[in-house]
């Protein structure tokens, strides 16, 4: 996300915590996909529940990852919603729809090379049309950004309580399984409320961030752990509104954690750097992971017991780092090959109205989430 899209902040404050939060979220997206689409698909044949522990960790972080991503995206969109349609139609709507369409075609082609990889894919023209319109693919975050912005812009004169309440109700109903949510449509329904919360409640979220101390971070962590434990103990996860409440607590915890990490330069600076380039990581990582899974799943399953056990302990973390490095490396190669049109809507020549010969440099959105793509 470019500096021009940053929300208003006090002088000297670039909201580093927001970049840290985005960096942390994109790492959680990668880790979740590594766990669910690669790690748990490998035949580890272990006598101890190492794989189950990684799966549980991914589930515990699920309520925070994409809701926090969308809350920050809403914060960044707050000023743009007030601008005329002609000023925001291209950078805020057409751009994300263009990127979604381009990368959907790329994903469809690459994923066809790994048919055993467990993820949504279009296998027919009808499937591809559905993913372009009503049932978005794993790239649904880009689709959602455009759709959410159009809704927020169209409803800008309506009292914020109305769209917030409606979006909250939609999220609660979808999370409870009361709506048909094929593919990633469930994430689309459930996360609108967090985008609108970031948009309408930006000041409150910023004040929460400004007031974060070590004690408040600890209290937020305890609150998050408490609601997770309560839901697990009561089996109330599918009751309407429960998932929404858990994610709201998770967002506050995530903001508090990002604020504290931003003050720790050894960790905060690398996370902030990732948070400023979430777009290429988001769009590239799934094909990379799919091809790696095809290469490594069978050889790993064929290792002896001791080797498999040793590898299984830290495998999700290690593979996440590998996928991240490959995604960033491919991004650099594509930019060096002048394929900037893969990461931004090509500029239009102001005189002719045609695409300029040299596209603009890539600008990474705040994905960034993904479930949240599950």
N, C-alpha and C positions, 0 to 999 in steps of 0.2 A: 504494500500500500504506500502510495507516495505521500510525502510530507504535506502536500496540499489537501489531502483527505483526512489529516489528523483532526480530531475534535479539539475544540477550544480548550486551552489549558493555561494555567498561570505562566507568566514569563519564566523561561528557563526550564520549564517542565514539559518534556516531550512525551509524557505518559509512557515511560519506558516499561512500566509494569504491563501495559497492554501488549507490547511486542513480546515480552517474556511469556505472557499468558498464551499468545498465539503460537510461540515456539514450543511451549510445553504441550499444547493441544495437538499440534501436528505430529509430535513424537508419540503421543498417545494414540492417534489415528494409526500411525504405522505399527505400533506395538500390537494394537487390537487386531489389525489385519494379519500380522505375522502369526499371532497366536491362533486365531480362528481359521484362517485360510491355508496355513502351512503347518504350524506346529502340531495342532490337534488332529491333523489329517495324516500324520506320519504314524506308522505302526511301531511305537516305541517298545511295547511289550515289557513294561516295567512292573515290578512288584510293589513299588512305593508310589504314592499319588503325586509325583512331581508334575506331570502334565495337568492334572486336575487343579493343582495349586496355581499354575499360571493362568488357567482358564478362569478361576475364581478372581484372581487379581484383575484381569481384564473386565470382568463383570462389575467389580466394585468401582472401577473408574468410569464405567459407561455413562452414569448419569451426569457427569461433569463435562466430558470432552466436547461434544457438539453444542450443548446448551451454552457453555462459556464462549465458544467460538462465535455463535450467533449473537450473544449479548454484546460482545465487543464489536462485531460487524454492525449491529444496530447503533452503537455509540458513534461509530465513524460515519454513519449515514445520516445522522441527525440534521446536520446543516444542509446537506444536499437535497433532502426531502422538501425544503422550503424554496428551492430554486425552480425556475420555469422548466416545463417539460423539455423544451428544446435544448436546454443547457445540460440536462442530466440523462436524456434518452440514450445518447450514444455511450458515454462512459459507464453508466450505471445499469443499463438494461441491455442494449444491443451487445455490449462488450462481453458480458457474462454468458448470454445466450450463444454468441458466436463461439466462445471458448468451449462451452459445453458441447456444441454440435461438432466442432473440429475434433475434440478429444474423444467424443463418443465413437466416431468413426475409427480413430486410431485404436482405441481399446477393443472395439469389435474385431478388428483385423488381427491384433496381436493375441488376444485371448483365444482366438480360433486355433492358435498354435499350441495351446495348453488346454485341451478339452476336459481334462480331469480336474482342473483347478476349480474349487467350489466358490463361484461368485456369479452374480447376475450377468448374463451376456445375451446379446441378440443373435439368434440362430436363423432368423428369417427376416424378410422385409417387413412383415407385420410386427415382429418383435422390435425391430429398429424404430419403426414409426411410433410404437407405444412408448419406447424409451425417450424419444424426442418430444413427446407430448404429455401423456398422463401418468406414466410410471417410470420416473427417472432412474438412471443407472447408478453405479457406484460414484459417479461424478455429480451426484444430485446437489451437492453444496452449491455449485455454480448456478445450477438451474434455480435453486431456492433463493439465492441472492437477488436474481433478477425479478422473480415472482414476488418476493417479500417487499422489494423496493416499490414495485408498481402498486401493490396493495397499500403500503404506507403512504405513498404519494397521493393516491386517489382518495384516501381517507383523512388527509391532513387537516381538514376543517371539522372533522368529527371529534368530539371530546375523547381524549385518550382512553378513558375508562371503558368506553364501548368496545373498540377493537381489542383492547387488552383482555377484557372479560370474554369476548367471543373466541379469541385465540386460545385463551386458557381452557375454555370449555372444549374446544376442538382437540387440544393436546390431551386433556384428561380422558376424553372419549376414545381417542385413537390408542392411547397407551393401555387402556382397559380392554382393548380388543373388540370394541363395539362397532368398528368400522372396517370395511374391507381395505387392507393395506398391502397389496402385492408389491414385490420388489422393495424399493426404498421409499414408497409412498408414505409409510408410517413416519419416517423421519421428517418428511416434508410437512405432515400435519402437526407433529409434536413440537417442532422448533420455531414456528412462527411466533409464539408467545415470547420466546427469549429474544428474538430479533426486535420485536416491538418494545420489550422491556428495556433493552439497551437504548432504543430510540427515544422513548418517552421518559424514561427514568434515568437518563444519563447523569444528571446532576446528583441524584441519590447514590448511584454506583460510584461516582467519583469521590463523593464525600466519604463513603465507606472505605475506599482505597486510601484516601488521605489520612483516615483515622486509624489505619491498621498498625497495631503494635504486636510484639511477640505474644502478649497475653491474649489479644483478640484473635490472632491466628490459632492459638491453642484452643480457644473456645470454639472457633469455627470448625476446627478439625474434630473436636469432641462432639459437636452437634451433628456433623456429617456421619461420624461413626455411630452415633446414637440412633439416627433415623434409619441407617442401613441395618443395624442390629434389630431395631423394632420391626422393620418390614420383614426381615428374615424370620424372626421369631413368630410373627403373627400370620405370615403367609398373605399379607395384604397387598402385595405388589400389583395385582391386577385390578384392585379397586379403583374406581374413577377418582382422579385427583392425587393419589398417593405418589405416583411417579413424578408428577409435576412438583409436588412439595419437596421430594428428595432432590430433584435437579435444581430447584431454587436454592436450597441449602448448599448444594455442591458448587453452584456458581459463586456464591459469597465466599465459600472456602477457597475456590480456585483463584479469585481475585486477591484474597488475603495472602495466599501462598505466592502469587506472582509478585505482589508488592514487596514481600520480604526477600524473595530471590533476586529482584531487581537491585536491591541494596547490596547484594553479595556478588561483586563483579566477576569473580572466577566462574560463577555459574550463570549469573544473570546476563552477562554480555554475550556469551555463545547462544543462549536461548533467544535473546532479543534479535540476534543476527538471523537465526532460523525464522523467527516470527516475521521478519521483513522479506522473506522469500518462500512463503508457504505455497504459493501458486504452483511453481514447478514441481515441488515435492508432491503436492496433492495429485496433480494430473499424471505424473510419470511413475509413481511408486507401484501402482497396481500391476501394470504390465511387467515391470521388473520382477516383482514378487512372483507372478504367475510363471514366468520363464525359469526363475531360480527353483521354484517348487518342482517343476518338471525335471530339472537336472539333479536335485539332491534328495528327493523323498525316498526313492527306492534304494539308492546307495546307503543312506542312513539306516533304513530298516534292515539292511543286510549286515550291519556291523555286529560284533559280538556283544554280549550282555554288558560287560564292564564299560566298553567304549560308548555304547548307547546311553548308559546311565550317566556317565561323565559329561557327554554332550548335551543331554536333555536338561541338565540343571540350569545352564545359562544360555541355552540356544536362542530363545526368543529375543533376549537383549542383543546378543551378537548379530543375529540376522537383521534386526531392526537397524543397527548401525551400518551393516553392509548395504541394505536397501536404501538408506538415507544417503550414503556416500555415492552409490551408483546413480541415484536420481539427480543429485546435485552435479555429478560429473557429466551426465547426459545433457543436463540443462546447459552447462558451459559449452559442450561440443555443439549443441544446436544453435546457440547464440553465435559461436565462432563461424558456423556455416551460414549465418545470416537468416536463420529460420525464426526470426523474431515474431513472425505472424502466428506462430504456435502459442505465444504467450501474451499477445495483446491484439486488439482489433487494429488492422492496418489503418494508417492515417489516410484521410481523403485529401486530394489536391483541392485547395480552396478555389482555384480558378476553373478546373474542369469538373470537379465533383467525383473524379475517379480516384481509386486507391493510389497513394503516392508510391514512387519507386522504392523508397527506403522507409520501411515501416518504423513506427515508434518503438523505443526500447520497452522491454517488458515491465509491467507493473504488477506486483503480487497483491492479491486481495487478502483481507483478513480471514482462510479456509478455514480457509481456508476450508476442518469435520469434519473428516471424517472423518450417524448415526449419525441421529448420528448414524453414518453408514456403518452398519454392523459387520 
